[in-house]
Amino acid sequence: MRHQSGHAVTTPVIDDATVISQSLHDPEHFAILFERHAPVVKRYALLRLGEDVADDIVAETFIAAFQRRATYDLTRESALPWLYGIATNVIGRHRRREITLYKALSHRGADPADEPFTDQVDERVAAYRLRDRLLRALAGLPAGHRDALLLVTWGELSYEHAAQSLGVPLGTVRSRVNRARRKLRRKLGDIDPTL
């Protein structure tokens, strides 16, 4: 939209806390939060559980968030760590499926018929072997360590936001991520693809 002077008129972006606060009186405002964060929550769910249930995870996450919005800490401008925490809990209910997926993917490997014949075949084969080892190693991590590591690496959260998501102290997240990375390095021969 343009003002008569020819300059663009911008609408101020309101923070997540304000959106949630407004949604308490007008529930339709919560849709803003969904539009803003559903794609990254879906990406995280895809990485954790695969395409089959990613949409369900997102739906369950936002239903739970909507139901709990009155308890949201309005001093936190970004709701993303809160949403990741809810998503991690929802994923926890699907934990057996996640471990089964990691194990199945680690055994499946690359199908040569699906891969184009290029000079990069050797690189791809090596990457698939490493991926398979990574998936097996992830399946073997304790749930708390895996959650912390994947929020920081795949969810791209800071340690502080991961701590908020999991409802644990910052030091606990640092410890869990460090322990998870050490275990992965041991299992992967000192290679840590999560850095």
C-alpha positions in Angstrom: 0.0 0.0 0.0 1.3 3.5 -0.8 0.6 6.8 1.0 -0.3 9.8 -1.1 3.3 11.0 -0.9 4.4 7.9 -2.8 6.1 6.2 0.2 5.2 2.7 1.1 3.1 2.4 4.3 4.2 -0.5 6.4 2.1 -2.2 9.0 4.1 -2.7 12.3 4.7 -6.4 13.0 3.5 -7.4 16.4 5.4 -9.9 18.5 4.1 -13.3 19.3 3.3 -12.4 22.9 1.0 -9.6 21.7 -0.6 -12.0 19.2 -1.3 -14.5 22.0 -2.5 -11.9 24.4 -4.9 -10.6 21.7 -6.1 -14.1 21.0 -7.4 -14.5 24.5 -10.1 -11.9 23.6 -10.3 -12.7 19.9 -9.3 -16.3 19.2 -9.0 -15.6 15.5 -5.8 -13.7 16.2 -4.1 -17.1 17.0 -4.1 -17.8 13.3 -1.3 -15.2 12.9 0.9 -17.4 15.2 0.1 -20.5 13.1 0.9 -18.7 9.8 4.2 -17.4 11.3 5.5 -20.6 12.8 3.8 -23.6 11.3 6.3 -24.0 8.5 9.3 -24.3 10.9 7.4 -26.6 13.2 6.5 -28.8 10.3 10.1 -28.9 9.1 11.2 -30.0 12.6 8.5 -32.7 12.6 9.5 -33.9 9.2 13.1 -34.3 10.3 12.0 -36.1 13.5 9.2 -38.4 12.3 9.0 -38.2 8.5 6.3 -37.0 6.1 3.6 -39.4 7.2 2.9 -37.7 10.5 4.4 -34.2 10.2 1.0 -32.6 9.5 -0.5 -34.4 12.5 2.3 -33.2 14.7 1.8 -29.6 13.6 -1.9 -29.8 14.1 -1.5 -31.4 17.6 1.1 -28.8 18.5 -1.0 -25.8 17.5 -4.2 -27.3 19.1 -2.3 -27.7 22.4 -0.8 -24.3 22.1 -4.2 -22.7 21.5 -5.6 -24.6 24.5 -2.7 -23.4 26.7 -2.4 -19.9 25.4 -3.7 -18.4 28.6 -0.6 -19.8 30.4 1.9 -18.4 28.0 4.6 -16.2 29.5 3.9 -12.9 27.9 7.4 -11.6 28.7 8.7 -13.8 26.0 8.3 -12.0 22.6 8.9 -15.1 20.5 6.6 -18.1 20.9 8.8 -20.4 18.8 10.7 -22.0 21.8 7.3 -22.6 23.4 6.0 -24.2 20.3 9.1 -26.3 19.8 8.6 -27.5 23.4 5.0 -28.5 22.7 6.0 -30.2 19.4 8.8 -32.1 21.3 6.2 -33.4 23.8 3.9 -34.4 20.9 6.8 -36.1 19.2 7.5 -37.8 22.5 4.2 -39.5 22.2 5.3 -40.8 18.8 8.8 -41.8 20.1 8.5 -45.4 19.2 7.7 -44.4 15.7 10.7 -42.1 15.5 13.1 -44.8 16.6 11.5 -47.3 14.2 11.9 -44.7 11.4 15.6 -44.1 12.2 16.3 -47.8 12.2 14.4 -48.4 9.0 16.1 -45.6 7.2 19.5 -46.8 8.4 18.8 -50.2 6.8 17.2 -49.0 3.6 20.2 -47.1 2.1 20.3 -45.6 -1.4 18.5 -47.2 -4.3 21.0 -47.0 -7.2 18.0 -47.0 -9.7 16.8 -43.7 -8.1 20.2 -42.0 -8.3 21.4 -40.3 -11.6 24.7 -41.5 -12.9 27.2 -38.7 -12.3 30.7 -38.0 -11.1 29.3 -37.5 -7.6 28.1 -41.1 -7.1 31.0 -41.8 -4.7 30.2 -38.8 -2.6 26.5 -39.8 -2.4 27.3 -43.4 -1.4 29.6 -42.1 1.3 26.9 -39.6 2.5 24.3 -42.3 2.6 26.6 -44.6 4.6 27.2 -41.7 7.1 23.5 -40.9 7.2 22.7 -44.5 8.0 25.2 -44.6 10.8 23.9 -41.2 12.1 20.3 -42.5 12.1 21.3 -45.6 14.0 23.3 -43.5 16.5 20.4 -41.1 17.0 18.0 -44.0 17.7 20.4 -45.1 20.4 20.5 -41.8 22.3 18.5 -41.3 25.4 15.3 -39.3 24.6 16.3 -36.2 26.5 19.7 -36.0 24.8 18.2 -36.6 21.4 15.5 -33.9 22.0 18.1 -31.3 23.1 20.5 -32.1 20.3 17.8 -32.0 17.6 16.3 -28.8 18.9 19.7 -27.1 18.7 20.8 -28.6 15.3 17.7 -29.3 13.3 15.4 -26.8 15.0 18.2 -24.2 15.0 17.3 -23.0 18.5 19.9 -21.4 20.8 20.7 -23.4 23.9 18.6 -20.9 25.9 15.6 -21.4 23.7 16.0 -25.1 23.7 16.0 -25.0 27.5 12.8 -23.0 27.4 11.3 -25.5 25.0 12.2 -28.5 27.1 11.4 -26.8 30.4 14.9 -27.6 31.8 17.8 -25.4 33.0 20.2 -24.0 30.4 23.1 -26.1 31.9 21.1 -29.3 31.4 20.6 -28.5 27.7 24.3 -27.8 27.3 25.2 -31.0 29.1 22.7 -33.1 27.1 23.9 -31.7 23.8 27.6 -32.2 24.7 26.9 -35.8 25.8 24.9 -36.5 22.7 27.6 -35.1 20.4 30.3 -37.2 22.2 28.2 -40.4 21.8 27.7 -39.6 18.1 31.4 -38.9 17.6 32.3 -42.2 19.2 29.8 -44.1 17.1 30.6 -42.2 13.9 34.4 -42.3 14.2 34.9 -38.7 15.4 32.7 -37.3 12.7 29.9 -35.0 13.9 27.6 -34.1 11.0 25.3 -32.1 13.4 27.8 -29.2 13.8 
